Amino acid sequence: MNKEINELAKTINSNDLILVAGRTYTGKTFFSLKLASEIASENNKKILFFNFESSLEFLYSRIKERLNDSYLNENLNIINGLDTKSMNDIKKFLEESKDIDIVIIDYIELLEIRFNIQESNDVLRELKSIAVEYNVPIIILSQLRKEADGIKPTLEHLQNVSIDANIPDRIIFTYIEYSFNVSK
């Protein structure tokens, strides 16, 4: 997987909006952090991670346990999403933070609830605007519904969560293939 992430990182532009979508526990956060670490380490810059889901302590321990990435451990700035009340707060963090090379937002559905935004596509358009304005790639995570359990997700699954696939510059699906061995 590291080779694929390395190759993908080389193709990310500085103002890309990347949507990483998948069901719960399919590695969206892990994948995004690995990709961000690869991009940021190339330029010796930092990663700004807006966490709207887990406690900061839990997230830090999970990162250290699963990733064992010394660059990431030293250059990851996790922002508690509860301290973020609007898109303007995200912009403020970008203005105040120096040497940010990539932003991760975990995840769009919680951001909608937190900011009281009714439409995922409005969030995506605003984030794309921020990526262009600050010349920084943004990775936004999205939870897919149960219909995507155990199968390779498609663009149709994004429509089920009302996301316009034309807004992000890239869409990456995470999934786990299930195999069953039924014996009598």
MODELLER restraints for C-alpha pairs under 7 A, 6 or more apart:
rsr = mdl.restraints
at = mdl.atoms
rsr.add(forms.Gaussian(group=physical.xy_distance, feature=features.Distance(at['CA:5:A'], at['CA:35:A']), mean=5.83, stdev=0.5))
rsr.add(forms.Gaussian(group=physical.xy_distance, feature=features.Distance(at['CA:6:A'], at['CA:38:A']), mean=6.39, stdev=0.5))
rsr.add(forms.Gaussian(group=physical.xy_distance, feature=features.Distance(at['CA:9:A'], at['CA:35:A']), mean=6.24, stdev=0.5))
rsr.add(forms.Gaussian(group=physical.xy_distance, feature=features.Distance(at['CA:9:A'], at['CA:38:A']), mean=6.34, stdev=0.5))
rsr.add(forms.Gaussian(group=physical.xy_distance, feature=features.Distance(at['CA:9:A'], at['CA:39:A']), mean=5.54, stdev=0.5))
rsr.add(forms.Gaussian(group=physical.xy_distance, feature=features.Distance(at['CA:13:A'], at['CA:137:A']), mean=6.75, stdev=0.5))
rsr.add(forms.Gaussian(group=physical.xy_distance, feature=features.Distance(at['CA:14:A'], at['CA:135:A']), mean=5.41, stdev=0.5))
rsr.add(forms.Gaussian(group=physical.xy_distance, feature=features.Distance(at['CA:14:A'], at['CA:136:A']), mean=4.85, stdev=0.5))
rsr.add(forms.Gaussian(group=physical.xy_distance, feature=features.Distance(at['CA:14:A'], at['CA:137:A']), mean=5.01, stdev=0.5))
rsr.add(forms.Gaussian(group=physical.xy_distance, feature=features.Distance(at['CA:15:A'], at['CA:131:A']), mean=4.78, stdev=0.5))
rsr.add(forms.Gaussian(group=physical.xy_distance, feature=features.Distance(at['CA:15:A'], at['CA:132:A']), mean=4.87, stdev=0.5))
rsr.add(forms.Gaussian(group=physical.xy_distance, feature=features.Distance(at['CA:15:A'], at['CA:135:A']), mean=4.85, stdev=0.5))
rsr.add(forms.Gaussian(group=physical.xy_distance, feature=features.Distance(at['CA:15:A'], at['CA:136:A']), mean=4.95, stdev=0.5))
rsr.add(forms.Gaussian(group=physical.xy_distance, feature=features.Distance(at['CA:15:A'], at['CA:137:A']), mean=4.71, stdev=0.5))
rsr.add(forms.Gaussian(group=physical.xy_distance, feature=features.Distance(at['CA:16:A'], at['CA:131:A']), mean=6.49, stdev=0.5))
rsr.add(forms.Gaussian(group=physical.xy_distance, feature=features.Distance(at['CA:16:A'], at['CA:137:A']), mean=4.67, stdev=0.5))
rsr.add(forms.Gaussian(group=physical.xy_distance, feature=features.Distance(at['CA:16:A'], at['CA:138:A']), mean=6.37, stdev=0.5))
rsr.add(forms.Gaussian(group=physical.xy_distance, feature=features.Distance(at['CA:16:A'], at['CA:169:A']), mean=5.75, stdev=0.5))
rsr.add(forms.Gaussian(group=physical.xy_distance, feature=features.Distance(at['CA:17:A'], at['CA:128:A']), mean=5.61, stdev=0.5))
rsr.add(forms.Gaussian(group=physical.xy_distance, feature=features.Distance(at['CA:17:A'], at['CA:131:A']), mean=6.71, stdev=0.5))
rsr.add(forms.Gaussian(group=physical.xy_distance, feature=features.Distance(at['CA:17:A'], at['CA:137:A']), mean=5.89, stdev=0.5))
rsr.add(forms.Gaussian(group=physical.xy_distance, feature=features.Distance(at['CA:17:A'], at['CA:138:A']), mean=4.99, stdev=0.5))
rsr.add(forms.Gaussian(group=physical.xy_distance, feature=features.Distance(at['CA:17:A'], at['CA:139:A']), mean=6.03, stdev=0.5))
rsr.add(forms.Gaussian(group=physical.xy_distance, feature=features.Distance(at['CA:17:A'], at['CA:168:A']), mean=5.07, stdev=0.5))
rsr.add(forms.Gaussian(group=physical.xy_distance, feature=features.Distance(at['CA:17:A'], at['CA:169:A']), mean=5.31, stdev=0.5))
rsr.add(forms.Gaussian(group=physical.xy_distance, feature=features.Distance(at['CA:17:A'], at['CA:170:A']), mean=6.71, stdev=0.5))
rsr.add(forms.Gaussian(group=physical.xy_distance, feature=features.Distance(at['CA:18:A'], at['CA:138:A']), mean=6.14, stdev=0.5))
rsr.add(forms.Gaussian(group=physical.xy_distance, feature=features.Distance(at['CA:18:A'], at['CA:139:A']), mean=4.67, stdev=0.5))
rsr.add(forms.Gaussian(group=physical.xy_distance, feature=features.Distance(at['CA:18:A'], at['CA:140:A']), mean=6.22, stdev=0.5))
rsr.add(forms.Gaussian(group=physical.xy_distance, feature=features.Distance(at['CA:18:A'], at['CA:168:A']), mean=5.69, stdev=0.5))
rsr.add(forms.Gaussian(group=physical.xy_distance, feature=features.Distance(at['CA:18:A'], at['CA:169:A']), mean=5.91, stdev=0.5))
rsr.add(forms.Gaussian(group=physical.xy_distance, feature=features.Distance(at['CA:18:A'], at['CA:170:A']), mean=4.82, stdev=0.5))
rsr.add(forms.Gaussian(group=physical.xy_distance, feature=features.Distance(at['CA:18:A'], at['CA:171:A']), mean=5.88, stdev=0.5))
rsr.add(forms.Gaussian(group=physical.xy_distance, feature=features.Distance(at['CA:19:A'], at['CA:139:A']), mean=5.87, stdev=0.5))
rsr.add(forms.Gaussian(group=physical.xy_distance, feature=features.Distance(at['CA:19:A'], at['CA:140:A']), mean=5.04, stdev=0.5))
rsr.add(forms.Gaussian(group=physical.xy_distance, feature=features.Distance(at['CA:19:A'], at['CA:141:A']), mean=5.85, stdev=0.5))
rsr.add(forms.Gaussian(group=physical.xy_distance, feature=features.Distance(at['CA:19:A'], at['CA:168:A']), mean=6.21, stdev=0.5))
rsr.add(forms.Gaussian(group=physical.xy_distance, feature=features.Distance(at['CA:19:A'], at['CA:170:A']), mean=6.22, stdev=0.5))
rsr.add(forms.Gaussian(group=physical.xy_distance, feature=features.Distance(at['CA:19:A'], at['CA:171:A']), mean=4.78, stdev=0.5))
rsr.add(forms.Gaussian(group=physical.xy_distance, feature=features.Distance(at['CA:19:A'], at['CA:172:A']), mean=6.17, stdev=0.5))
rsr.add(forms.Gaussian(group=physical.xy_distance, feature=features.Distance(at['CA:20:A'], at['CA:28:A']), mean=6.35, stdev=0.5))
rsr.add(forms.Gaussian(group=physical.xy_distance, feature=features.Distance(at['CA:20:A'], at['CA:139:A']), mean=6.97, stdev=0.5))
rsr.add(forms.Gaussian(group=physical.xy_distance, feature=features.Distance(at['CA:20:A'], at['CA:140:A']), mean=6.21, stdev=0.5))
rsr.add(forms.Gaussian(group=physical.xy_distance, feature=features.Distance(at['CA:20:A'], at['CA:141:A']), mean=4.79, stdev=0.5))
rsr.add(forms.Gaussian(group=physical.xy_distance, feature=features.Distance(at['CA:20:A'], at['CA:142:A']), mean=6.20, stdev=0.5))
rsr.add(forms.Gaussian(group=physical.xy_distance, feature=features.Distance(at['CA:20:A'], at['CA:171:A']), mean=5.95, stdev=0.5))
rsr.add(forms.Gaussian(group=physical.xy_distance, feature=features.Distance(at['CA:20:A'], at['CA:172:A']), mean=4.75, stdev=0.5))
rsr.add(forms.Gaussian(group=physical.xy_distance, feature=features.Distance(at['CA:20:A'], at['CA:173:A']), mean=5.72, stdev=0.5))
rsr.add(forms.Gaussian(group=physical.xy_distance, feature=features.Distance(at['CA:21:A'], at['CA:28:A']), mean=6.87, stdev=0.5))
rsr.add(forms.Gaussian(group=physical.xy_distance, feature=features.Distance(at['CA:21:A'], at['CA:141:A']), mean=5.74, stdev=0.5))
rsr.add(forms.Gaussian(group=physical.xy_distance, feature=features.Distance(at['CA:21:A'], at['CA:142:A']), mean=4.61, stdev=0.5))
rsr.add(forms.Gaussian(group=physical.xy_distance, feature=features.Distance(at['CA:21:A'], at['CA:143:A']), mean=5.86, stdev=0.5))
rsr.add(forms.Gaussian(group=physical.xy_distance, feature=features.Distance(at['CA:21:A'], at['CA:144:A']), mean=6.39, stdev=0.5))
rsr.add(forms.Gaussian(group=physical.xy_distance, feature=features.Distance(at['CA:21:A'], at['CA:172:A']), mean=6.30, stdev=0.5))
rsr.add(forms.Gaussian(group=physical.xy_distance, feature=features.Distance(at['CA:21:A'], at['CA:173:A']), mean=4.91, stdev=0.5))
rsr.add(forms.Gaussian(group=physical.xy_distance, feature=features.Distance(at['CA:21:A'], at['CA:174:A']), mean=6.20, stdev=0.5))
rsr.add(forms.Gaussian(group=physical.xy_distance, feature=features.Distance(at['CA:22:A'], at['CA:28:A']), mean=6.68, stdev=0.5))
rsr.add(forms.Gaussian(group=physical.xy_distance, feature=features.Distance(at['CA:22:A'], at['CA:142:A']), mean=6.59, stdev=0.5))
rsr.add(forms.Gaussian(group=physical.xy_distance, feature=features.Distance(at['CA:22:A'], at['CA:143:A']), mean=5.42, stdev=0.5))
rsr.add(forms.Gaussian(group=physical.xy_distance, feature=features.Distance(at['CA:22:A'], at['CA:144:A']), mean=5.15, stdev=0.5))
rsr.add(forms.Gaussian(group=physical.xy_distance, feature=features.Distance(at['CA:22:A'], at['CA:173:A']), mean=5.62, stdev=0.5))
rsr.add(forms.Gaussian(group=physical.xy_distance, feature=features.Distance(at['CA:22:A'], at['CA:174:A']), mean=4.93, stdev=0.5))
rsr.add(forms.Gaussian(group=physical.xy_distance, feature=features.Distance(at['CA:22:A'], at['CA:175:A']), mean=5.96, stdev=0.5))
rsr.add(forms.Gaussian(group=physical.xy_distance, feature=features.Distance(at['CA:23:A'], at['CA:143:A']), mean=5.39, stdev=0.5))
rsr.add(forms.Gaussian(group=physical.xy_distance, feature=features.Distance(at['CA:23:A'], at['CA:144:A']), mean=4.89, stdev=0.5))
rsr.add(forms.Gaussian(group=physical.xy_distance, feature=features.Distance(at['CA:23:A'], at['CA:145:A']), mean=6.54, stdev=0.5))
rsr.add(forms.Gaussian(group=physical.xy_distance, feature=features.Distance(at['CA:23:A'], at['CA:148:A']), mean=6.63, stdev=0.5))
rsr.add(forms.Gaussian(group=physical.xy_distance, feature=features.Distance(at['CA:23:A'], at['CA:149:A']), mean=6.54, stdev=0.5))
rsr.add(forms.Gaussian(group=physical.xy_distance, feature=features.Distance(at['CA:23:A'], at['CA:175:A']), mean=6.92, stdev=0.5))
rsr.add(forms.Gaussian(group=physical.xy_distance, feature=features.Distance(at['CA:24:A'], at['CA:143:A']), mean=6.48, stdev=0.5))
rsr.add(forms.Gaussian(group=physical.xy_distance, feature=features.Distance(at['CA:26:A'], at['CA:174:A']), mean=5.72, stdev=0.5))
rsr.add(forms.Gaussian(group=physical.xy_distance, feature=features.Distance(at['CA:26:A'], at['CA:175:A']), mean=5.12, stdev=0.5))
rsr.add(forms.Gaussian(group=physical.xy_distance, feature=features.Distance(at['CA:26:A'], at['CA:176:A']), mean=5.98, stdev=0.5))
rsr.add(forms.Gaussian(group=physical.xy_distance, feature=features.Distance(at['CA:27:A'], at['CA:174:A']), mean=6.43, stdev=0.5))
rsr.add(forms.Gaussian(group=physical.xy_distance, feature=features.Distance(at['CA:28:A'], at['CA:141:A']), mean=6.73, stdev=0.5))
rsr.add(forms.Gaussian(group=physical.xy_distance, feature=features.Distance(at['CA:28:A'], at['CA:174:A']), mean=6.15, stdev=0.5))
rsr.add(forms.Gaussian(group=physical.xy_distance, feature=features.Distance(at['CA:36:A'], at['CA:47:A']), mean=6.74, stdev=0.5))
rsr.add(forms.Gaussian(group=physical.xy_distance, feature=features.Distance(at['CA:36:A'], at['CA:102:A']), mean=6.34, stdev=0.5))
rsr.add(forms.Gaussian(group=physical.xy_distance, feature=features.Distance(at['CA:37:A'], at['CA:72:A']), mean=5.68, stdev=0.5))
rsr.add(forms.Gaussian(group=physical.xy_distance, feature=features.Distance(at['CA:40:A'], at['CA:46:A']), mean=5.98, stdev=0.5))
rsr.add(forms.Gaussian(group=physical.xy_distance, feature=features.Distance(at['CA:40:A'], at['CA:47:A']), mean=6.70, stdev=0.5))
rsr.add(forms.Gaussian(group=physical.xy_distance, feature=features.Distance(at['CA:40:A'], at['CA:101:A']), mean=5.57, stdev=0.5))
rsr.add(forms.Gaussian(group=physical.xy_distance, feature=features.Distance(at['CA:40:A'], at['CA:102:A']), mean=6.78, stdev=0.5))
rsr.add(forms.Gaussian(group=physical.xy_distance, feature=features.Distance(at['CA:41:A'], at['CA:71:A']), mean=6.83, stdev=0.5))
rsr.add(forms.Gaussian(group=physical.xy_distance, feature=features.Distance(at['CA:45:A'], at['CA:99:A']), mean=5.24, stdev=0.5))
rsr.add(forms.Gaussian(group=physical.xy_distance, feature=features.Distance(at['CA:45:A'], at['CA:100:A']), mean=5.80, stdev=0.5))
rsr.add(forms.Gaussian(group=physical.xy_distance, feature=features.Distance(at['CA:45:A'], at['CA:101:A']), mean=5.47, stdev=0.5))
rsr.add(forms.Gaussian(group=physical.xy_distance, feature=features.Distance(at['CA:46:A'], at['CA:75:A']), mean=4.86, stdev=0.5))
rsr.add(forms.Gaussian(group=physical.xy_distance, feature=features.Distance(at['CA:46:A'], at['CA:76:A']), mean=6.04, stdev=0.5))
rsr.add(forms.Gaussian(group=physical.xy_distance, feature=features.Distance(at['CA:46:A'], at['CA:99:A']), mean=5.92, stdev=0.5))
rsr.add(forms.Gaussian(group=physical.xy_distance, feature=features.Distance(at['CA:46:A'], at['CA:100:A']), mean=4.70, stdev=0.5))
rsr.add(forms.Gaussian(group=physical.xy_distance, feature=features.Distance(at['CA:46:A'], at['CA:101:A']), mean=5.62, stdev=0.5))
rsr.add(forms.Gaussian(group=physical.xy_distance, feature=features.Distance(at['CA:47:A'], at['CA:75:A']), mean=6.20, stdev=0.5))
rsr.add(forms.Gaussian(group=physical.xy_distance, feature=features.Distance(at['CA:47:A'], at['CA:76:A']), mean=4.91, stdev=0.5))
rsr.add(forms.Gaussian(group=physical.xy_distance, feature=features.Distance(at['CA:47:A'], at['CA:77:A']), mean=6.03, stdev=0.5))
rsr.add(forms.Gaussian(group=physical.xy_distance, feature=features.Distance(at['CA:47:A'], at['CA:100:A']), mean=5.77, stdev=0.5))
rsr.add(forms.Gaussian(group=physical.xy_distance, feature=features.Distance(at['CA:47:A'], at['CA:101:A']), mean=6.05, stdev=0.5))
rsr.add(forms.Gaussian(group=physical.xy_distance, feature=features.Distance(at['CA:47:A'], at['CA:102:A']), mean=5.19, stdev=0.5))
rsr.add(forms.Gaussian(group=physical.xy_distance, feature=features.Distance(at['CA:47:A'], at['CA:103:A']), mean=5.91, stdev=0.5))
rsr.add(forms.Gaussian(group=physical.xy_distance, feature=features.Distance(at['CA:48:A'], at['CA:76:A']), mean=6.27, stdev=0.5))
rsr.add(forms.Gaussian(group=physical.xy_distance, feature=features.Distance(at['CA:48:A'], at['CA:77:A']), mean=4.99, stdev=0.5))
rsr.add(forms.Gaussian(group=physical.xy_distance, feature=features.Distance(at['CA:48:A'], at['CA:78:A']), mean=6.09, stdev=0.5))
rsr.add(forms.Gaussian(group=physical.xy_distance, feature=features.Distance(at['CA:48:A'], at['CA:100:A']), mean=6.58, stdev=0.5))
rsr.add(forms.Gaussian(group=physical.xy_distance, feature=features.Distance(at['CA:48:A'], at['CA:102:A']), mean=6.41, stdev=0.5))
rsr.add(forms.Gaussian(group=physical.xy_distance, feature=features.Distance(at['CA:48:A'], at['CA:103:A']), mean=4.79, stdev=0.5))
rsr.add(forms.Gaussian(group=physical.xy_distance, feature=features.Distance(at['CA:48:A'], at['CA:104:A']), mean=6.34, stdev=0.5))
rsr.add(forms.Gaussian(group=physical.xy_distance, feature=features.Distance(at['CA:49:A'], at['CA:77:A']), mean=6.02, stdev=0.5))
rsr.add(forms.Gaussian(group=physical.xy_distance, feature=features.Distance(at['CA:49:A'], at['CA:78:A']), mean=4.64, stdev=0.5))
rsr.add(forms.Gaussian(group=physical.xy_distance, feature=features.Distance(at['CA:49:A'], at['CA:79:A']), mean=5.94, stdev=0.5))
rsr.add(forms.Gaussian(group=physical.xy_distance, feature=features.Distance(at['CA:49:A'], at['CA:103:A']), mean=5.82, stdev=0.5))
rsr.add(forms.Gaussian(group=physical.xy_distance, feature=features.Distance(at['CA:49:A'], at['CA:104:A']), mean=4.72, stdev=0.5))
rsr.add(forms.Gaussian(group=physical.xy_distance, feature=features.Distance(at['CA:49:A'], at['CA:105:A']), mean=5.99, stdev=0.5))
rsr.add(forms.Gaussian(group=physical.xy_distance, feature=features.Distance(at['CA:50:A'], at['CA:78:A']), mean=5.96, stdev=0.5))
rsr.add(forms.Gaussian(group=physical.xy_distance, feature=features.Distance(at['CA:50:A'], at['CA:79:A']), mean=4.82, stdev=0.5))
rsr.add(forms.Gaussian(group=physical.xy_distance, feature=features.Distance(at['CA:50:A'], at['CA:80:A']), mean=6.23, stdev=0.5))
rsr.add(forms.Gaussian(group=physical.xy_distance, feature=features.Distance(at['CA:50:A'], at['CA:81:A']), mean=5.71, stdev=0.5))
rsr.add(forms.Gaussian(group=physical.xy_distance, feature=features.Distance(at['CA:50:A'], at['CA:104:A']), mean=6.11, stdev=0.5))
rsr.add(forms.Gaussian(group=physical.xy_distance, feature=features.Distance(at['CA:50:A'], at['CA:105:A']), mean=4.76, stdev=0.5))
rsr.add(forms.Gaussian(group=physical.xy_distance, feature=features.Distance(at['CA:50:A'], at['CA:106:A']), mean=6.19, stdev=0.5))
rsr.add(forms.Gaussian(group=physical.xy_distance, feature=features.Distance(at['CA:51:A'], at['CA:78:A']), mean=6.71, stdev=0.5))
rsr.add(forms.Gaussian(group=physical.xy_distance, feature=features.Distance(at['CA:51:A'], at['CA:79:A']), mean=6.05, stdev=0.5))
rsr.add(forms.Gaussian(group=physical.xy_distance, feature=features.Distance(at['CA:51:A'], at['CA:80:A']), mean=5.38, stdev=0.5))
rsr.add(forms.Gaussian(group=physical.xy_distance, feature=features.Distance(at['CA:51:A'], at['CA:81:A']), mean=5.10, stdev=0.5))
rsr.add(forms.Gaussian(group=physical.xy_distance, feature=features.Distance(at['CA:51:A'], at['CA:105:A']), mean=6.35, stdev=0.5))
rsr.add(forms.Gaussian(group=physical.xy_distance, feature=features.Distance(at['CA:51:A'], at['CA:106:A']), mean=5.24, stdev=0.5))
rsr.add(forms.Gaussian(group=physical.xy_distance, feature=features.Distance(at['CA:52:A'], at['CA:80:A']), mean=6.53, stdev=0.5))
rsr.add(forms.Gaussian(group=physical.xy_distance, feature=features.Distance(at['CA:52:A'], at['CA:81:A']), mean=4.35, stdev=0.5))
rsr.add(forms.Gaussian(group=physical.xy_distance, feature=features.Distance(at['CA:52:A'], at['CA:82:A']), mean=6.73, stdev=0.5))
rsr.add(forms.Gaussian(group=physical.xy_distance, feature=features.Distance(at['CA:52:A'], at['CA:106:A']), mean=5.88, stdev=0.5))
rsr.add(forms.Gaussian(group=physical.xy_distance, feature=features.Distance(at['CA:52:A'], at['CA:107:A']), mean=6.57, stdev=0.5))
rsr.add(forms.Gaussian(group=physical.xy_distance, feature=features.Distance(at['CA:52:A'], at['CA:110:A']), mean=6.20, stdev=0.5))
rsr.add(forms.Gaussian(group=physical.xy_distance, feature=features.Distance(at['CA:52:A'], at['CA:111:A']), mean=6.93, stdev=0.5))
rsr.add(forms.Gaussian(group=physical.xy_distance, feature=features.Distance(at['CA:53:A'], at['CA:106:A']), mean=6.92, stdev=0.5))
rsr.add(forms.Gaussian(group=physical.xy_distance, feature=features.Distance(at['CA:56:A'], at['CA:80:A']), mean=6.85, stdev=0.5))
rsr.add(forms.Gaussian(group=physical.xy_distance, feature=features.Distance(at['CA:84:A'], at['CA:90:A']), mean=6.93, stdev=0.5))
rsr.add(forms.Gaussian(group=physical.xy_distance, feature=features.Distance(at['CA:85:A'], at['CA:114:A']), mean=6.74, stdev=0.5))
rsr.add(forms.Gaussian(group=physical.xy_distance, feature=features.Distance(at['CA:85:A'], at['CA:115:A']), mean=6.00, stdev=0.5))
rsr.add(forms.Gaussian(group=physical.xy_distance, feature=features.Distance(at['CA:86:A'], at['CA:115:A']), mean=5.52, stdev=0.5))
rsr.add(forms.Gaussian(group=physical.xy_distance, feature=features.Distance(at['CA:101:A'], at['CA:136:A']), mean=5.99, stdev=0.5))
rsr.add(forms.Gaussian(group=physical.xy_distance, feature=features.Distance(at['CA:102:A'], at['CA:136:A']), mean=5.64, stdev=0.5))
rsr.add(forms.Gaussian(group=physical.xy_distance, feature=features.Distance(at['CA:102:A'], at['CA:137:A']), mean=5.18, stdev=0.5))
rsr.add(forms.Gaussian(group=physical.xy_distance, feature=features.Distance(at['CA:102:A'], at['CA:138:A']), mean=6.00, stdev=0.5))
rsr.add(forms.Gaussian(group=physical.xy_distance, feature=features.Distance(at['CA:103:A'], at['CA:137:A']), mean=6.36, stdev=0.5))
rsr.add(forms.Gaussian(group=physical.xy_distance, feature=features.Distance(at['CA:103:A'], at['CA:138:A']), mean=4.69, stdev=0.5))
rsr.add(forms.Gaussian(group=physical.xy_distance, feature=features.Distance(at['CA:103:A'], at['CA:139:A']), mean=6.13, stdev=0.5))
rsr.add(forms.Gaussian(group=physical.xy_distance, feature=features.Distance(at['CA:104:A'], at['CA:138:A']), mean=5.77, stdev=0.5))
rsr.add(forms.Gaussian(group=physical.xy_distance, feature=features.Distance(at['CA:104:A'], at['CA:139:A']), mean=4.65, stdev=0.5))
rsr.add(forms.Gaussian(group=physical.xy_distance, feature=features.Distance(at['CA:104:A'], at['CA:140:A']), mean=5.86, stdev=0.5))
rsr.add(forms.Gaussian(group=physical.xy_distance, feature=features.Distance(at['CA:105:A'], at['CA:139:A']), mean=6.24, stdev=0.5))
rsr.add(forms.Gaussian(group=physical.xy_distance, feature=features.Distance(at['CA:105:A'], at['CA:140:A']), mean=4.82, stdev=0.5))
rsr.add(forms.Gaussian(group=physical.xy_distance, feature=features.Distance(at['CA:105:A'], at['CA:141:A']), mean=6.29, stdev=0.5))
rsr.add(forms.Gaussian(group=physical.xy_distance, feature=features.Distance(at['CA:106:A'], at['CA:140:A']), mean=6.28, stdev=0.5))
rsr.add(forms.Gaussian(group=physical.xy_distance, feature=features.Distance(at['CA:106:A'], at['CA:141:A']), mean=5.22, stdev=0.5))
rsr.add(forms.Gaussian(group=physical.xy_distance, feature=features.Distance(at['CA:107:A'], at['CA:140:A']), mean=6.15, stdev=0.5))
rsr.add(forms.Gaussian(group=physical.xy_distance, feature=features.Distance(at['CA:107:A'], at['CA:141:A']), mean=4.56, stdev=0.5))
rsr.add(forms.Gaussian(group=physical.xy_distance, feature=features.Distance(at['CA:107:A'], at['CA:142:A']), mean=5.43, stdev=0.5))
rsr.add(forms.Gaussian(group=physical.xy_distance, feature=features.Distance(at['CA:108:A'], at['CA:140:A']), mean=6.37, stdev=0.5))
rsr.add(forms.Gaussian(group=physical.xy_distance, feature=features.Distance(at['CA:108:A'], at['CA:141:A']), mean=5.99, stdev=0.5))
rsr.add(forms.Gaussian(group=physical.xy_distance, feature=features.Distance(at['CA:108:A'], at['CA:142:A']), mean=5.43, stdev=0.5))
rsr.add(forms.Gaussian(group=physical.xy_distance, feature=features.Distance(at['CA:109:A'], at['CA:142:A']), mean=6.63, stdev=0.5))
rsr.add(forms.Gaussian(group=physical.xy_distance, feature=features.Distance(at['CA:112:A'], at['CA:118:A']), mean=6.62, stdev=0.5))
rsr.add(forms.Gaussian(group=physical.xy_distance, feature=features.Distance(at['CA:112:A'], at['CA:120:A']), mean=6.87, stdev=0.5))
rsr.add(forms.Gaussian(group=physical.xy_distance, feature=features.Distance(at['CA:120:A'], at['CA:162:A']), mean=6.75, stdev=0.5))
rsr.add(forms.Gaussian(group=physical.xy_distance, feature=features.Distance(at['CA:120:A'], at['CA:163:A']), mean=6.06, stdev=0.5))
rsr.add(forms.Gaussian(group=physical.xy_distance, feature=features.Distance(at['CA:121:A'], at['CA:163:A']), mean=5.85, stdev=0.5))
rsr.add(forms.Gaussian(group=physical.xy_distance, feature=features.Distance(at['CA:121:A'], at['CA:164:A']), mean=6.33, stdev=0.5))
rsr.add(forms.Gaussian(group=physical.xy_distance, feature=features.Distance(at['CA:124:A'], at['CA:167:A']), mean=6.66, stdev=0.5))
rsr.add(forms.Gaussian(group=physical.xy_distance, feature=features.Distance(at['CA:125:A'], at['CA:167:A']), mean=6.65, stdev=0.5))
rsr.add(forms.Gaussian(group=physical.xy_distance, feature=features.Distance(at['CA:131:A'], at['CA:137:A']), mean=5.65, stdev=0.5))
rsr.add(forms.Gaussian(group=physical.xy_distance, feature=features.Distance(at['CA:131:A'], at['CA:138:A']), mean=6.11, stdev=0.5))
rsr.add(forms.Gaussian(group=physical.xy_distance, feature=features.Distance(at['CA:144:A'], at['CA:157:A']), mean=6.78, stdev=0.5))
rsr.add(forms.Gaussian(group=physical.xy_distance, feature=features.Distance(at['CA:144:A'], at['CA:161:A']), mean=6.76, stdev=0.5))
rsr.add(forms.Gaussian(group=physical.xy_distance, feature=features.Distance(at['CA:148:A'], at['CA:157:A']), mean=6.77, stdev=0.5))
rsr.add(forms.Gaussian(group=physical.xy_distance, feature=features.Distance(at['CA:150:A'], at['CA:176:A']), mean=6.16, stdev=0.5))
rsr.add(forms.Gaussian(group=physical.xy_distance, feature=features.Distance(at['CA:150:A'], at['CA:177:A']), mean=5.33, stdev=0.5))
rsr.add(forms.Gaussian(group=physical.xy_distance, feature=features.Distance(at['CA:150:A'], at['CA:178:A']), mean=5.38, stdev=0.5))
rsr.add(forms.Gaussian(group=physical.xy_distance, feature=features.Distance(at['CA:151:A'], at['CA:177:A']), mean=6.17, stdev=0.5))
rsr.add(forms.Gaussian(group=physical.xy_distance, feature=features.Distance(at['CA:152:A'], at['CA:175:A']), mean=6.17, stdev=0.5))
rsr.add(forms.Gaussian(group=physical.xy_distance, feature=features.Distance(at['CA:153:A'], at['CA:173:A']), mean=6.39, stdev=0.5))
rsr.add(forms.Gaussian(group=physical.xy_distance, feature=features.Distance(at['CA:155:A'], at['CA:165:A']), mean=6.88, stdev=0.5))
